[in-house]
Amino acid sequence: MQENTQTLDSPIQDEEPFRAAVLNFLEGNCERVNESESSLEDDPERVKECRNFQKELFNAGLAALPYSKEYGGAGLTKKHQELFDEIARDWRLPNGPLYISHGMCLPMLDQYGTDEQKNTFMKECISGEKIWCQLFSEPGAGSDVASLSTRASRDGDEWVISGQKVWTSGAHYADLGMVIARTDPSLPKHKGLSMFIIDFSDPSVEVKPLKQISGGSGFNEVFFNETRVPSSQLLGDLNQGWNLAVSMLMFERVSIGAGGGSLTADRSPTLIELAKALDKNTDPHIRQILSNLWIREKIRRFIGQRVRDSVAAGRVPGPEGSIAKLNGSLLARLFRDASMEIIGTSGQAWEIGDEEAEKWSVGCLAASGVSIAGGTDEVQRNIIGERVLALPKEPDPYKGASWDSVPRN
């Protein structure tokens, strides 16, 4: 097999053997996508299943296909990854707890990590032995991440981090994380930030899960109580953390809106089968809803292809990532509304023990969160307006002012 020399449009010389190997693995380790996802992201058994699955995927040589063999990848091409995602779209891959670890942190390590950092962290990340998360949002810095106040102060060969993060997905089962902190408050808010690799086994890192309306606890508060981090765990350049944060958010938006596998699998076939089972497939209103969902899912594939073409060309995802992410959140709500129309009142009230109705309700409650994760729909529309449509930015009276001189609550 060739290593990273083929373009996205060129055929894979070993496509049929590769396709057969992927199908053989999926048939032996996965189930078909034929029902709504019912298990909660914070379920310990699901995290265990995820680790085991990723270990098998790694051992089969099918993990992180386009990443270098030197750091634990398969050493293949973006085309191989695209083909894998195409085949896996109809299967339930139990890798949900890895979507941040592999969709955001792994590409950041690959792009910005030093050789030492890549050798230390990438293989364990790819194999699922270590799960990562990202820590951006704070109680006073949600959509405006650049205004964050978590501090990192230099002390010899270490950095001392103090502050609080919130809405951190997966922190309660993560082994490692990427945190953005303020290293120079005398600079404007976007320029005095840096990114660090932190270890959750450090007792000075305190994780407190948050209870959600769906019944799960996938988000967390994380407190840094003078957490000491070696200077070797600074990711990228000092005070260039905002550039890394933007790259990381773009990777997240691509994962949500244009990723492969079950994360962005078409869900209309599931609802079509549900409508048939409930004898609602002849209802013209239901048929119109399902047709609309089916069409929009096909449009999502075209948007996703455009994003993947950009990545394959070696470009960091730009505003097209925001288009994909916004489209993904709109589709999540459309799927929610369609499922509630079909399942009817049992989606709001069900008998104890009716797991089928309960899982649709949990999916309904969780759908709105997609419009927040990775940046709100409003933030995506601002990005699209400014960077795609060239509309003027909102005026900022404190533009260029140092972070410590800007009034805050």
NORNORDA-V718938 format. One record per backbone hydrogen bond with DSSP energy under -1.0 kcal/mol. CO is the residue of the C=O (numbers start at 1). NH is the residue of the N-H. E is the energy in kcal/mol with one decimal. If there is no record, write none. Layout:
{{CO & NH & E} {CO & NH & E}}
This chain:
{{12 & 15 & -1.6} {14 & 18 & -2.4} {15 & 19 & -3.3} {16 & 20 & -2.5} {17 & 21 & -2.2} {18 & 22 & -2.4} {19 & 23 & -2.7} {20 & 24 & -2.4} {21 & 25 & -2.0} {22 & 26 & -2.8} {23 & 27 & -2.6} {24 & 28 & -1.2} {25 & 29 & -1.1} {26 & 30 & -2.4} {31 & 92 & -3.8} {32 & 34 & -1.2} {40 & 43 & -1.7} {43 & 47 & -2.0} {44 & 48 & -2.3} {45 & 49 & -2.5} {46 & 50 & -2.4} {47 & 51 & -2.4} {48 & 52 & -2.3} {49 & 53 & -2.6} {50 & 54 & -2.7} {51 & 55 & -2.0} {52 & 56 & -2.0} {53 & 57 & -2.5} {54 & 58 & -2.5} {55 & 59 & -2.5} {56 & 60 & -1.7} {57 & 62 & -2.4} {58 & 61 & -1.6} {64 & 67 & -1.6} {64 & 74 & -1.7} {65 & 76 & -3.2} {67 & 75 & -2.8} {68 & 71 & -1.0} {68 & 73 & -2.6} {69 & 72 & -1.6} {77 & 81 & -1.7} {78 & 82 & -2.5} {79 & 83 & -2.3} {80 & 84 & -2.6} {81 & 85 & -2.6} {82 & 86 & -2.1} {83 & 87 & -2.3} {84 & 88 & -2.8} {88 & 91 & -2.2} {90 & 33 & -2.4} {93 & 95 & -2.2} {95 & 98 & -2.0} {96 & 99 & -2.1} {98 & 102 & -3.4} {99 & 103 & -1.2} {100 & 104 & -2.0} {100 & 105 & -2.3} {101 & 106 & -1.7} {104 & 108 & -1.2} {105 & 109 & -2.6} {106 & 110 & -2.3} {107 & 111 & -2.0} {108 & 112 & -3.0} {109 & 113 & -1.7} {114 & 118 & -2.7} {115 & 119 & -2.5} {116 & 120 & -2.0} {117 & 121 & -2.6} {118 & 122 & -1.7} {121 & 125 & -1.6} {122 & 126 & -2.9} {123 & 127 & -2.4} {124 & 130 & -2.3} {131 & 175 & -3.1} {131 & 176 & -2.0} {133 & 178 & -2.0} {135 & 180 & -1.7} {137 & 166 & -2.1} {138 & 141 & -1.5} {141 & 138 & -2.1} {143 & 145 & -1.2} {144 & 147 & -1.7} {145 & 148 & -2.0} {150 & 182 & -3.7} {151 & 162 & -2.3} {153 & 160 & -2.8} {155 & 158 & -1.4} {157 & 231 & -2.6} {158 & 155 & -3.1} {159 & 229 & -2.9} {160 & 153 & -2.4} {161 & 227 & -2.5} {162 & 151 & -2.5} {163 & 224 & -3.0} {165 & 222 & -2.4} {168 & 171 & -1.0} {170 & 173 & -1.4} {170 & 174 & -1.1} {175 & 200 & -2.1} {176 & 133 & -1.1} {177 & 198 & -2.7} {178 & 135 & -2.8} {179 & 196 & -2.8} {181 & 194 & -2.5} {182 & 152 & -2.2} {184 & 187 & -1.5} {185 & 404 & -2.1} {187 & 403 & -2.7} {188 & 191 & -2.1} {188 & 192 & -1.1} {192 & 183 & -2.3} {192 & 184 & -1.8} {193 & 241 & -3.3} {194 & 181 & -2.6} {195 & 235 & -2.8} {196 & 179 & -2.5} {198 & 177 & -2.0} {199 & 202 & -1.5} {202 & 205 & -2.2} {204 & 225 & -2.3} {206 & 223 & -2.9} {208 & 221 & -2.9} {212 & 215 & -1.7} {216 & 212 & -2.9} {218 & 170 & -2.2} {219 & 210 & -2.9} {220 & 168 & -2.3} {221 & 208 & -3.0} {222 & 165 & -3.0} {223 & 206 & -2.6} {224 & 163 & -1.8} {227 & 161 & -3.0} {229 & 159 & -2.8} {230 & 233 & -2.2} {231 & 234 & -1.5} {233 & 197 & -2.5} {237 & 240 & -1.7} {240 & 244 & -1.4} {241 & 245 & -2.7} {242 & 246 & -2.5} {243 & 247 & -2.0} {244 & 248 & -2.7} {245 & 249 & -2.6} {246 & 250 & -2.1} {247 & 251 & -2.2} {248 & 252 & -2.1} {249 & 253 & -2.6} {250 & 254 & -2.2} {251 & 255 & -2.2} {252 & 256 & -2.5} {253 & 257 & -2.7} {254 & 258 & -3.4} {262 & 265 & -1.1} {267 & 271 & -1.6} {268 & 272 & -2.5} {269 & 273 & -2.1} {270 & 274 & -2.0} {271 & 275 & -2.8} {272 & 276 & -2.0} {273 & 277 & -2.4} {274 & 278 & -1.7} {275 & 280 & -3.4} {276 & 279 & -1.4} {280 & 283 & -1.2} {283 & 287 & -2.6} {284 & 288 & -2.0} {285 & 289 & -2.0} {286 & 290 & -2.5} {287 & 291 & -2.2} {288 & 292 & -2.3} {289 & 293 & -2.3} {290 & 294 & -2.6} {291 & 295 & -2.4} {292 & 296 & -2.3} {293 & 297 & -2.0} {294 & 298 & -1.5} {295 & 299 & -2.0} {296 & 300 & -2.1} {297 & 301 & -1.5} {298 & 302 & -1.4} {299 & 303 & -2.3} {300 & 304 & -3.1} {301 & 305 & -2.2} {302 & 306 & -1.9} {303 & 307 & -2.0} {304 & 308 & -2.7} {305 & 309 & -2.3} {306 & 310 & -1.7} {307 & 311 & -2.1} {308 & 312 & -2.7} {309 & 313 & -1.4} {310 & 315 & -2.1} {311 & 314 & -1.9} {318 & 321 & -2.1} {319 & 323 & -1.8} {320 & 324 & -2.2} {321 & 325 & -2.4} {322 & 326 & -2.7} {323 & 327 & -2.2} {324 & 328 & -2.2} {325 & 329 & -2.1} {326 & 330 & -2.1} {327 & 331 & -2.2} {328 & 332 & -2.0} {329 & 333 & -1.6} {330 & 334 & -2.0} {331 & 335 & -2.8} {332 & 336 & -2.1} {333 & 337 & -2.7} {334 & 338 & -2.4} {335 & 339 & -2.6} {336 & 340 & -2.2} {337 & 341 & -2.0} {338 & 342 & -1.9} {339 & 343 & -2.8} {340 & 344 & -1.7} {344 & 347 & -2.0} {345 & 348 & -1.9} {345 & 349 & -2.2} {351 & 354 & -2.3} {353 & 355 & -1.8} {354 & 358 & -2.0} {355 & 359 & -2.3} {356 & 360 & -1.1} {357 & 361 & -1.7} {358 & 362 & -2.6} {359 & 363 & -2.1} {360 & 364 & -1.9} {361 & 365 & -2.4} {362 & 366 & -2.0} {363 & 367 & -1.1} {367 & 370 & -1.4} {368 & 371 & -1.4} {369 & 372 & -1.7} {369 & 373 & -2.6} {371 & 377 & -1.2} {372 & 375 & -1.7} {376 & 380 & -2.3} {377 & 381 & -2.4} {378 & 382 & -2.0} {379 & 383 & -2.4} {380 & 384 & -2.7} {381 & 385 & -2.7} {382 & 386 & -2.7} {383 & 387 & -3.1} {384 & 388 & -1.8} {384 & 389 & -2.0} {385 & 391 & -3.0} {396 & 399 & -1.6} {398 & 401 & -2.2} {402 & 405 & -1.4} {403 & 406 & -1.2}}
